Amino acid sequence: MGDDQIFNLNAILDTLKRKYNIDENRVVLSGVSDGATGAYYIAMRDTTPFASFLPLNGFIMVLANDEIDDGRIFPNNLRNKPMFVVNGGHDRLYPARRIEPFTRHLMNSGVEIAYHLQPEGEHNTRWWPEVRDLFEKFVADHPRDPHPDRLTWQAADHSHNRAHWLIIDGLGTVPGEAKELPDVNRVDPSESAMIQTEDRMFNSLTPAGRVDLLRTGNTAQATTRGVTAFTVLLSPDIFDFSQPIKVIANGREVFNAHVERSVRTLLKWAARDNDRTMLYGAELNIKLKR
């Protein structure tokens, strides 16, 4: 797993969207075995293009391998999209008894997971005829919201610092930031023995920043930790440009004014995203006082 795989997926999707009339809000990512583990990885690094993630016969903790975990894997980012997870009871590589405690931990930590245990399942997809209808219904029932009201994103650099209309631009501490935020990576002591890990899923030591964002009407409320600057992309589909737009960060108003639509911004992001359902009329660059 790595940046190259993400860039490849982005290029494939962009090419397909330019060739076929694809519904941008019906694109999902699924995989089997290593492909399933890869789905977890992409969900934590590049959530924006996808409606949901469907890992089959995978194991998220494969990503804790020293050759993969580069300090930029953040389970908290899984909270942005629903997941459809299948594991088999007799899987010789990833038996459900080993995988399920981690899946339950994610679910208890706010990750939306439809979990489908296959008690007799092995490391193959012989169970597919029983699961297919559930799989297809899950995909049909979970289209992507291109402008979700609630977002949370954690990043350690500028390579994968975006979730939909939120971009993390600068890292560092600022006065008034959150001292603590609920973190999916943290494991409760009561779970430690069960999942055979200590107090964290991934032992990331890389400094990172996080923004939790909530939109209500024309107001975006951000709670930050380790972030000095972020950008809010404004779509006329969810923001009323005839009224003032307000941004509150860590309880303090940092922006409150009318915003003019910008053709330059529209073209910039339309070219980058190639997504007819994510069009932005303006962008606000918020810098927090240090």
RATA-V528159 format. One record per pair of residues at least 12 apart in sequence whose ideal C-beta (glycine too) atoms are under 7 Angstrom apart, sorted by sequence separation. I is the first residue (numbers start at 0). J is the second residue. D is the distance in whole Angstrom. If there is no record, write none. Layout:
BEGIN
I & J & D
I & J & D
END
This chain:
BEGIN
86 & 98 & 5
102 & 114 & 6
150 & 162 & 5
186 & 198 & 6
219 & 231 & 6
243 & 255 & 6
28 & 41 & 6
86 & 99 & 7
150 & 163 & 6
152 & 165 & 6
154 & 167 & 5
185 & 198 & 6
186 & 199 & 6
210 & 223 & 5
243 & 256 & 6
265 & 278 & 6
12 & 26 & 7
38 & 52 & 5
185 & 199 & 6
186 & 200 & 6
209 & 223 & 7
243 & 257 & 5
244 & 258 & 5
265 & 279 & 6
38 & 53 & 7
39 & 54 & 6
115 & 130 & 6
150 & 165 & 5
152 & 167 & 6
184 & 199 & 5
209 & 224 & 5
231 & 246 & 6
264 & 279 & 6
265 & 280 & 6
38 & 54 & 4
147 & 163 & 6
184 & 200 & 5
208 & 224 & 7
209 & 225 & 6
210 & 226 & 6
264 & 280 & 7
146 & 163 & 7
184 & 201 & 6
208 & 225 & 4
209 & 226 & 7
264 & 281 & 6
36 & 54 & 7
39 & 57 & 7
84 & 102 & 6
115 & 133 & 6
145 & 163 & 7
146 & 164 & 6
207 & 225 & 6
208 & 226 & 4
240 & 258 & 6
264 & 282 & 5
35 & 54 & 3
38 & 57 & 7
206 & 225 & 7
210 & 229 & 5
261 & 280 & 7
35 & 55 & 5
39 & 59 & 4
240 & 260 & 6
260 & 280 & 4
261 & 281 & 5
28 & 49 & 5
35 & 56 & 6
36 & 57 & 4
95 & 116 & 5
217 & 238 & 6
260 & 281 & 6
26 & 48 & 6
27 & 49 & 6
35 & 57 & 2
36 & 58 & 6
40 & 62 & 6
217 & 239 & 6
259 & 281 & 7
26 & 49 & 6
27 & 50 & 5
36 & 59 & 7
39 & 62 & 7
214 & 237 & 7
258 & 281 & 5
26 & 50 & 6
27 & 51 & 5
28 & 52 & 5
29 & 53 & 4
30 & 54 & 6
31 & 55 & 5
32 & 56 & 5
113 & 137 & 6
25 & 50 & 6
30 & 55 & 7
31 & 56 & 5
32 & 57 & 6
36 & 61 & 5
217 & 242 & 5
221 & 246 & 7
223 & 248 & 6
233 & 258 & 6
24 & 50 & 6
27 & 53 & 6
29 & 55 & 7
36 & 62 & 6
217 & 243 & 7
221 & 247 & 7
223 & 249 & 6
30 & 57 & 7
217 & 244 & 5
218 & 245 & 4
219 & 246 & 5
220 & 247 & 5
221 & 248 & 5
222 & 249 & 6
52 & 80 & 6
54 & 82 & 7
77 & 105 & 6
82 & 110 & 7
84 & 112 & 5
88 & 116 & 7
217 & 245 & 6
43 & 72 & 6
51 & 80 & 6
53 & 82 & 7
56 & 85 & 7
82 & 111 & 7
88 & 117 & 7
180 & 209 & 6
218 & 247 & 7
254 & 283 & 6
43 & 73 & 6
46 & 76 & 6
51 & 81 & 5
52 & 82 & 5
53 & 83 & 4
54 & 84 & 6
55 & 85 & 5
56 & 86 & 6
81 & 111 & 4
82 & 112 & 5
83 & 113 & 5
84 & 114 & 5
85 & 115 & 5
86 & 116 & 6
87 & 117 & 5
88 & 118 & 4
89 & 119 & 6
90 & 120 & 6
91 & 121 & 7
92 & 122 & 5
43 & 74 & 7
49 & 80 & 6
51 & 82 & 7
56 & 87 & 6
74 & 105 & 7
78 & 109 & 5
84 & 115 & 7
88 & 119 & 6
89 & 120 & 6
90 & 121 & 6
91 & 122 & 5
180 & 211 & 7
254 & 285 & 6
51 & 83 & 7
78 & 110 & 6
85 & 117 & 6
88 & 120 & 6
89 & 121 & 5
90 & 122 & 5
253 & 285 & 6
4 & 37 & 7
8 & 41 & 7
43 & 76 & 4
46 & 79 & 5
77 & 110 & 5
87 & 120 & 2
42 & 76 & 7
43 & 77 & 6
46 & 80 & 6
56 & 90 & 6
87 & 121 & 6
42 & 77 & 5
58 & 93 & 4
87 & 122 & 7
5 & 41 & 7
12 & 48 & 6
57 & 93 & 7
170 & 206 & 6
232 & 268 & 7
0 & 37 & 6
56 & 93 & 6
246 & 283 & 6
248 & 285 & 6
42 & 80 & 6
170 & 208 & 4
5 & 44 & 6
246 & 285 & 6
248 & 287 & 6
0 & 40 & 5
5 & 45 & 5
58 & 98 & 5
240 & 280 & 6
60 & 101 & 6
167 & 208 & 6
59 & 101 & 6
180 & 222 & 7
167 & 210 & 6
234 & 277 & 7
180 & 224 & 5
234 & 278 & 6
85 & 130 & 6
165 & 210 & 6
177 & 222 & 5
234 & 279 & 5
235 & 280 & 5
177 & 223 & 7
233 & 279 & 6
234 & 280 & 7
165 & 212 & 5
176 & 223 & 5
177 & 224 & 5
232 & 279 & 4
233 & 280 & 6
176 & 224 & 5
233 & 281 & 5
233 & 282 & 7
155 & 205 & 5
232 & 282 & 5
233 & 283 & 7
83 & 134 & 6
155 & 206 & 7
231 & 282 & 7
155 & 207 & 4
230 & 282 & 6
231 & 283 & 5
154 & 207 & 6
172 & 225 & 6
230 & 283 & 7
83 & 137 & 5
153 & 207 & 5
154 & 208 & 6
171 & 225 & 7
173 & 227 & 6
230 & 284 & 5
231 & 285 & 7
170 & 225 & 6
230 & 285 & 7
153 & 209 & 4
170 & 226 & 6
171 & 227 & 4
228 & 284 & 7
229 & 285 & 5
152 & 209 & 7
169 & 226 & 7
170 & 227 & 7
228 & 285 & 6
152 & 210 & 6
169 & 227 & 4
228 & 286 & 5
167 & 226 & 6
169 & 228 & 4
227 & 286 & 7
228 & 287 & 7
81 & 141 & 5
151 & 211 & 5
168 & 228 & 4
227 & 287 & 5
168 & 229 & 6
0 & 62 & 7
150 & 212 & 4
167 & 229 & 5
168 & 230 & 6
227 & 289 & 6
166 & 229 & 6
149 & 213 & 5
165 & 229 & 7
166 & 230 & 4
223 & 287 & 7
148 & 213 & 7
56 & 122 & 6
148 & 214 & 5
165 & 231 & 7
0 & 67 & 5
164 & 231 & 6
164 & 232 & 4
55 & 124 & 7
164 & 234 & 7
79 & 150 & 6
79 & 151 & 7
177 & 249 & 7
78 & 151 & 6
110 & 183 & 6
176 & 249 & 6
109 & 183 & 7
175 & 249 & 5
108 & 183 & 4
175 & 250 & 7
75 & 151 & 6
76 & 152 & 6
175 & 251 & 6
76 & 153 & 6
75 & 153 & 5
105 & 183 & 6
73 & 153 & 4
53 & 134 & 7
104 & 186 & 7
79 & 162 & 6
71 & 155 & 5
70 & 155 & 6
71 & 156 & 7
104 & 190 & 6
51 & 138 & 7
146 & 234 & 5
32 & 122 & 7
51 & 141 & 5
104 & 194 & 6
146 & 236 & 6
50 & 141 & 6
146 & 237 & 5
50 & 142 & 6
31 & 124 & 6
50 & 143 & 4
100 & 193 & 5
101 & 194 & 6
49 & 143 & 7
100 & 194 & 4
78 & 183 & 7
77 & 183 & 6
75 & 182 & 6
75 & 183 & 5
74 & 183 & 4
75 & 184 & 6
74 & 184 & 5
27 & 138 & 6
73 & 184 & 7
45 & 159 & 6
47 & 161 & 6
173 & 287 & 4
174 & 288 & 7
44 & 159 & 5
47 & 162 & 6
173 & 288 & 6
46 & 162 & 5
47 & 163 & 5
168 & 284 & 7
173 & 289 & 5
25 & 142 & 6
24 & 142 & 5
171 & 289 & 7
24 & 143 & 4
24 & 145 & 6
74 & 200 & 6
74 & 201 & 7
72 & 201 & 5
72 & 203 & 7
145 & 276 & 4
145 & 277 & 5
68 & 201 & 6
70 & 203 & 5
70 & 204 & 6
71 & 205 & 6
73 & 207 & 7
75 & 209 & 7
70 & 205 & 3
63 & 201 & 6
60 & 200 & 7
2 & 158 & 6
23 & 274 & 5
23 & 275 & 6
24 & 276 & 6
23 & 276 & 5
17 & 273 & 7
16 & 273 & 5
13 & 273 & 5
END
